[in-house]
Every structure is written in C-alpha cells, then in structure tokens.
Amino acid sequence: MPTIRRRKASEPQKSSPEDRKPSDEDEKKEKSRKEVHETKRKKWSCVDSCCWLIGCICSIWWFLLFLYNALPASIPQYVTEAITGPMPDPPGVKLQKEGLKVNHPVVFVPGIVTGGLELWEGHQCADGLFRKRLWGGTFGEVYKRPLCWVEHMSLNNETGLDPSGIRIRPVTGLVAADYFAPGYFVWAVLIANLARIGYEEKTMYMAAYDWRISFQNTEVRDQSLCRIKSNIELMVATNGGKKVVVIPHSMGVLYFLHFMKWVEAPAPMGGGGGSDWCARHIKAVMNIGGPFLGVPKAVAGLFSAEARDVAFARGLATGVLDSDIFGLQTLEHIMRMTRTWDSTMSMIPKGGDTIWGGLDWAPEEGYDCTPKKQRNNDTHNGPGNQKENMKTQSKRINYGRIISFGKDVAVLPSSQIERVDFRDAVKGSEFASPNVSCHDVWTEYHEMGWGGIQAVADYKVYTAGSLLDLLQFVAPKMMQRGGAQFSYGIADDLDDPKYQHYKYWSNPLETKLPDAPDMEIYSTYGVGIPTERSYVYKISPNAECHIPFHIDTSAGAGQDDNCFQGGVHLTNGDETVPVLSAGFMCAKGWRGKTRFNPSGIRTYVREYNHSPPANLLEGRGTQSGAHVDIMGNFQLIEDIIRVAAGATGEDLGGDQVHSDIFKWSEKINLKL
C-alpha cells in the first residue's frame, strides 16, 4: 500500500480539458488525420465490396464443406431418414437380394460436355497444366486464365481439328465421366449400383472420346471408333462370348448410331467389321435422353449463344453478359469457341417440316404445360370444360415456328405474315458504326453488316425446313464444316449409294439399323419437364459490338401461360430434349419392320415421369427425369441392371409411356 501511494503521489497532476487549450499545431494534425480517414473511405469502391462479399461467401462455403466432411457418413443419412422416413434400397442392393449377378458386359457412351478433357500440349499461357483437366473437375483454370482457357478449348475454324501447338485429349477410364465436377455425378451412381451385383473394370468400359469434334474426326485424329470396336470385341471374348449392353447418353446416342454404321462399313471409311458385327457383339442398346432428331436448343446456341437459362440471366441483369467485364465479352467468346465444335451441329433438328411441323401445324399441337388433373367423366362436356377448351384455343402455340421475330408473328396466321426473303440479301462490310470502339472477338456476325442483320429479321419466321438456310446465311464457315460432317434430311431411297457416306450415319432418317434381329433398342428418357421448343427473337439494342440477335425475354410477360415463358415456347421433355426427338424413332420410325429397320429389331419406349426431390437432403433426387439427373433415377438404373443381367424388354413390361408420343408420332406423315 505505501508503495502504491508513493507512486500515485509522484505522478504529476493532469490538467483538465478546460485548462488545456488546443494549439494551432494540434488542430492541423487533427484536420490532417480526418482528411486521411476520409480519403481511405472514398477509396473503398464497388470492386472492394464485391471482393469482400465473394470472400465471405467462399469462407462460409468452405467452412460448411469442412463440417460436412468432418461429420460421420451416417449422420446425413440419419437426418434424411428422420425427415423423409426410411430410404429405399438402392437398385443394386435390391437386385443383389433378388439374386441378380454380373452377366453381360456394359459399355457407357458419354454425351456432349460430360466427358473430361486434359491438356497434352499448349501455348505459353498454359504452362504447368500438362495432363491437367481443362474440362471437367474443378474448372479452376477457367477462373485463373479465362482467355487462355477459351483459346485452348477452341478448335481450328477451318479444319475442326487441333489448332497449331495445342493438343487436348479425352480422359480415359471410368473416371472420364463418372463425375462432371466434384459432387456432381454423371455415371457414378449407375457404376456404383452395377458394382453391387459384381461388375468391375473388366466388365465395364467407358467409351470416352473428344466430344467437341465431329464423329468421323474422332477416328481420324484419335482412332476412338476403332478403340470402341476393339474393346467391345475384347469384352465379348473374355466374358464367355456374352454380348455387350451399350448405354449411350445424350449426344452419345448419335455417336453410337454413327459407330454402328462405321463398324459395318468397309475400310478405309469404316471399321471393316462386316454386316453381322452388331448381331455378333451387341445384345441391347439402351439410349438415355437421346436427341435422335436433334434439339431446338442447339439452334438457339448456334444462333445467339444462349438458351432459356442464359436469356433469363440477361433479363435479370440487363447488359451484364453483353458488357466488357474484365476484358471479356462473355457471350462473344462463348460463341467463338462453341462454333468451332463441330459436334454441336449434330444436334440441329433433322427431318425438316415433316417431323417438326410447319408454319401452321406441329405434332404437339394442343399440348398443355399445366400439371394434369383428374377429370370427372360427368363434367367432361360441361360448360366449364367448354370454357377451358376456348381458353386453350386462344393460347394456341405454333411450335413449328422454331424462330419468330416478334411475339405477334409467333401467333399470326401464316397468310397474314409478310416476309422478305433473306437469301439474296447483300451483306455489308461494316458492322459497327465508325465512332464505336469494339473489342475484336471473332464471330461471323461481324461480316454480315446491318443489311444482313435486318434481312434475317425481315423474314419473320423460321421452321425446321428453313433453319439450315438461316444458319448458312449467318455462319457460312461453320456450316461449310458442318455440311461435310452431318446431314439433316429424310432419305427417299436408302439404297442410294450416296448414303454410304459417313455424313449420313448419325441421322436415323437417312440410314438403316444393323441387320441384327435379336438385338434390342430402348429409348429411355424423362418426361414432365417444360422443355424448349421454339423462340421469339428480337434485334439486340447493343448489336453494334455484340451478337445482334437475342431471345426476347419480355415476350409473354404478365400472361398466365405455362407454355410460353420469357420468349420461349415450351413442350414436354426432359428440360433439354423434347419428347418428339427422344421417342419418335422407337415409337414409330423403327417400330416393326420399316425401311429404317429392315431386320425388325425390337424397340421399346421407356419414359420416366419427373418427380423433383422432396427436400434438399435428397440431393438431385432418385426419381428425376431431368436430362442429366436421370442418371441417378432408381427406376432407370433398375431397368438397366436387369437388362445387363439378362432380361429382355418384354421382361421389363414392354413400353412404359406417360406422354402423348404415340399420338404425336401418328400425326407425322413419314414414309415407312
């Protein structure tokens, strides 16, 4: 205590604020301090705010991910079962209990986008990425060096093959397409369930290929078709002569259709396997979500580098995708890249107006996008139902008009539409006005000029029959390559020698199925999801430096019409492939002995009605019918395992149909 007192006593007395007057020097220091503080506050910009927000989101995300991985594996399952009740056994477990065992070898054929691609040779900007995935996986390089990534993912615009000094090749093995990105499965769930009944690497084969290049060029550059042939022959030979079950998905359906003609055709164009190769090696082809007759979505992608989801994003944030962000004109770079991918042209609608409809008709005419309700037979013809019919008639959708310029044009009778033919229009040499500075991102639109752009809009309406002319007009270099690799018509005489050329092999309307009467072909796909069928377009107000055509997202706004949303007319499908494209060939074109199926291969339509997950804990759902998520559909997986174990289509119960595919197919007047 005395020590403390002495210390306190020795301290000088502090003057009170009233006794001490601030000097001029103190005032200057205080003023300077405030100015520095204000300057720091002013320097905090929108970029700082964005970075801070992104940092917070990433930190929270990684923390939650850490907690999820730190939890015992049983806890998420326990929580899910506590909310939704006991989970059903996965198909593999269920069928293992029934006694099913590994039987026929299986071959997976991935589609567009889902297969991984890795770098083998690149330019200086890609140093350190040897054998790293540029497609699939984490996509880390997209964020680190986007322009370098676009440069390496693009192909040569003249040849459709590798650019000089760049080699990107498909990842091999089951890991090539089991997951598209961490946590986002593609084939992984099916592979795991097959493993439950005894399948392993020697009885499963992932037919990986570079999905960017044309089907025939996968053989020219990588010998991919030859590798598939050799692996199937090896699997049959090493499994007691048991034929394979082939499971293609999405564009892989068209790729394998091409393969079946290639393997029979004589060398050097074909594989030289002979006309009975498929009969000797293939038990069944179970196509999943197959765009047999193309998809309208592919046209929107080639025409304006967008689809419904991109157009919706642009509508929410007007000008963001069109503006020059961090040196990137986003959609222009996407268009420059994807227009070098010849594979995208394999999915342009096939069959013209005969299949997809014309100006005033379409097979799906009268389709109602609202959920189906139980109808009472006593009130079927009542006044209320008549009003509903009148309402449906007033909302008549001309699905055959795949591209319309203007909402009114999409619904007008064809006799009232004034059209100016664009085919003879003179293209201008200037796209942007002289006073506008544009970044030079190559798209063929820069070579059209305002005259060409206006001519496209003045034609007003494009059906499947005129889409090829439209694409030829706006992208002649792209279509020159595509025309050498693919065809989109209907054969008058399939015995004409010209159909022996590989450009026809992926078009089911211009080629015959193999001579394999014991083989089975399944068309399996999801239904019950609104799917893009036709579009309302407009000329972009920012066309001087950008893609001149955009989907008109304002069209349909404020209307109570589930089939017309954001400038897009919707029909039944799996969100990507309309029912018409996925089901017609197995429902009618190949049903029985037809000129497209001379040996009478049995065909089955197996539809899976979409049911979204009940809650977030179910992930992407076990009853999904969506184009990729269907790969985790328990019912589909069970069907595949049963066929692989030896079952036939009749054992599965034959056709399983929820849509009007048979009714729509009958409306198509196709010579069989």
C-alpha positions, 0 to 999 in steps of 0.5 A: 500500500505505501508503495502504491501511494508513493507512486500515485503521489509522484505522478504529476497532476493532469490538467483538465480539458478546460485548462488545456487549450488546443494549439494551432499545431494540434488542430492541423494534425487533427484536420490532417488525420480526418482528411486521411480517414476520409480519403481511405473511405472514398477509396473503398469502391464497388470492386472492394465490396464485391471482393469482400462479399465473394470472400465471405461467401467462399469462407462460409462455403468452405467452412460448411464443406469442412463440417460436412466432411468432418461429420460421420457418413451416417449422420446425413443419412440419419437426418434424411431418414428422420425427415423423409422416413426410411430410404429405399434400397438402392437398385443394386442392393435390391437386385443383389437380394433378388439374386441378380449377378454380373452377366453381360458386359456394359459399355457407357457412351458419354454425351456432349460436355460430360466427358473430361478433357486434359491438356497434352500440349499448349501455348505459353499461357498454359504452362504447368497444366500438362495432363491437367483437366481443362474440362471437367473437375474443378474448372479452376483454370477457367477462373485463373486464365479465362482467355487462355482457357477459351483459346485452348478449348477452341478448335481450328475454324477451318479444319475442326481439328487441333489448332497449331501447338495445342493438343487436348485429349479425352480422359480415359477410364471410368473416371472420364465421366463418372463425375462432371465436377466434384459432387456432381455425378454423371455415371457414378451412381449407375457404376456404383449400383452395377458394382453391387451385383459384381461388375468391375473394370473388366466388365465395364468400359467407358467409351470416352472420346473428344466430344467437341469434334465431329464423329468421323474426326474422332477416328481420324485424329484419335482412332476412338471408333476403332478403340470402341470396336476393339474393346467391345470385341475384347469384352465379348471374348473374355466374358464367355462370348456374352454380348455387350449392353451399350448405354449411350447418353445424350449426344452419345446416342448419335455417336453410337448410331454413327459407330454402328454404321462405321463398324459395318462399313468397309475400310478405309471409311469404316471399321471393316467389321462386316454386316453381322458385327452388331448381331455378333457383339451387341445384345441391347442398346439402351439410349438415355435422353437421346436427341435422335432428331436433334434439339431446338436448343442447339439452334438457339446456341448456334444462333445467339449463344444462349438458351432459356437459362442464359436469356433469363440471366440477361433479363435479370441483369440487363447488359451484364453478359453483353458488357466488357467485364474484365476484358471479356465479352462473355457471350462473344467468346462463348460463341467463338469457341462453341462454333468451332465444335463441330459436334454441336451441329449434330444436334440441329433438328433433322427431318425438316417440316415433316417431323417438326411441323410447319408454319401452321401445324406441329405434332404437339399441337394442343399440348398443355404445360399445366400439371394434369388433373383428374377429370370427372367423366360427368363434367367432361362436356360441361360448360366449364370444360367448354370454357377451358377448351376456348381458353386453350384455343386462344393460347394456341402455340405454333411450335413449328415456328422454331424462330419468330421475330416478334411475339405477334408473328409467333401467333399470326396466321401464316397468310397474314405474315409478310416476309422478305426473303433473306437469301439474296440479301447483300451483306455489308462490310461494316458492322459497327458504326465508325465512332464505336470502339469494339473489342475484336472477338471473332464471330461471323456476325461481324461480316454480315453488316446491318443489311444482313442483320435486318434481312434475317429479321425481315423474314419473320419466321423460321421452321425446321425446313428453313433453319439450315438456310438461316444458319448458312446465311449467318455462319457460312464457315461453320456450316461449310464444316458442318455440311461435310460432317452431318446431314439433316434430311429424310432419305427417299431411297436408302439404297442410294449409294450416296448414303454410304457416306459417313455424313449420313450415319448419325441421322436415323432418317437417312440410314438403316439399323444393323441387320441384327434381329435379336438385338434390342433398342430402348429409348429411355428418357424423362418426361414432365419437364417444360422443355424448349421448343421454339423462340421469339427473337428480337434485334439486340439494342447493343448489336453494334459490338455484340451478337445482334440477335437475342431471345426476347425475354419480355415476350409473354410477360404478365400472361398466365401461360405455362407454355410460353415463358420469357420468349420461349415456347415450351413442350414436354421433355426432359428440360433439354430434349423434347419428347418428339426427338427422344421417342419418335424413332422407337415409337414409330420410325423403327417400330416393326419392320420399316425401311429404317429397320429392315431386320425388325429389331425390337424397340421399346419406349421407356419414359420416366415421369419427373418427380423433383426431390422432396427436400434438399437432403435428397440431393438431385433426387432418385426419381428425376427425369431431368436430362442429366439427373436421370442418371441417378433415377432408381427406376432407370438404373433398375431397368438397366441392371436387369437388362445387363443381367439378362432380361429382355424388354418384354421382361421389363413390361414392354413400353412404359409411356406417360406422354402423348408420343404415340399420338404425336408420332401418328400425326407425322406423315413419314414414309415407312 
